[in-house]
Amino acid sequence: MEEVLTNPKDGFYMNRDVFGVAGDFITSPEVSQMFGEMVGVWVMCLWEQMGQPNRVNLVELGPGRGTLMADLLRGASKIKKFTESLHIHMVECSPTLQKLQHCSLKCTDKDDADGNLEKQIISKLSETPVSWHATLEQVPTGVPTIIIAHEFYDALPVHQFQRASRGWSEKMIDVAEDSSFRFVLSPQPTPASLYIMKRCKWAEREEIAKLDHIEVCPKAMDLTQNIAKRISSDGGGALIIDYGLNGIVSDSLQVWCLLLLIVLLTCFSR
């Protein structure tokens, strides 16, 4: 999944705009500007509760086109003390989406009167500095941090397991004799197997016993731990929004193409 989504040459997110009516799927910020504005209200309320610090890292994970952040900054632009405290950090691995975000935030290079070699990028929506990073770990520490992750977790690669006579076996992808792709079960434990018991800690034993399939997302577990550590050390908060079953997930894997749900393993060229 990670290769399909973020391969530098052919990854789904890497070389084109996949959002909106002309893309493959639509997210909430693209439906109404009120979504980003309401997230902005939440961020400002948290900033107030934190004592209105003079410096805050506002981080968005997987910002898409940058629509949510643009609506947030536009809505908050009248609250100068708030916007002047912010440094926006966009965590985005796709060069194509970074360019779209740069445009959505109406970014420009700041004239450097101090002679610093490193240029600073400013969003003209609120005169707020903006930086881009490939991972959360690259965002500077030591400053109160507010993290937004809207429909980011559901884009992280998952591992699926099926109950077999030898225990839980991971589902893998193989090539059939006719050169088509198919699912097979791993004959040996895989590195992701270590996360099964960690995932099962959050469910009743009776619930686990009824399952023949289970899904885990190691990157989501690790990311959540990193977010918690960051907030614990630097202060701040996180708003994580996703949609789905509130319970043990057995199979959430879906493929969307041109706003249509299609059969798995049939559209790798997209």
Sequence and secondary structure as in RCSB ss.txt:
>XXXX:A:sequence
MEEVLTNPKDGFYMNRDVFGVAGDFITSPEVSQMFGEMVGVWVMCLWEQMGQPNRVNLVELGPGRGTLMADLLRG
ASKIKKFTESLHIHMVECSPTLQKLQHCSLKCTDKDDADGNLEKQIISKLSETPVSWHATLEQVPTGVPTIIIAH
EFYDALPVHQFQRASRGWSEKMIDVAEDSSFRFVLSPQPTPASLYIMKRCKWAEREEIAKLDHIEVCPKAMDLTQ
NIAKRISSDGGGALIIDYGLNGIVSDSLQVWCLLLLIVLLTCFSR
>XXXX:A:secstr
 HHHHH TTT TTTSS  BSTTSSB  HHHH HHHHHHHHHHHHHHHHHTT  S EEEEEES TTSHHHHHHHHH
HTT HHHHHHEEEEEE   HHHHHHHHHHTTEEE   TT  SS  EEETTTTEEEEEESSGGGS  SS EEEEEE
S GGGS  EEEEEETTEEEEEEEEE TTS EEEEE SS  GGGHHHHHHHTTS HHHHHT SEEEE HHHHHHHH
HHHHHHHHH EEEEEE  S SS  S    EEETTEEE TTS TT 
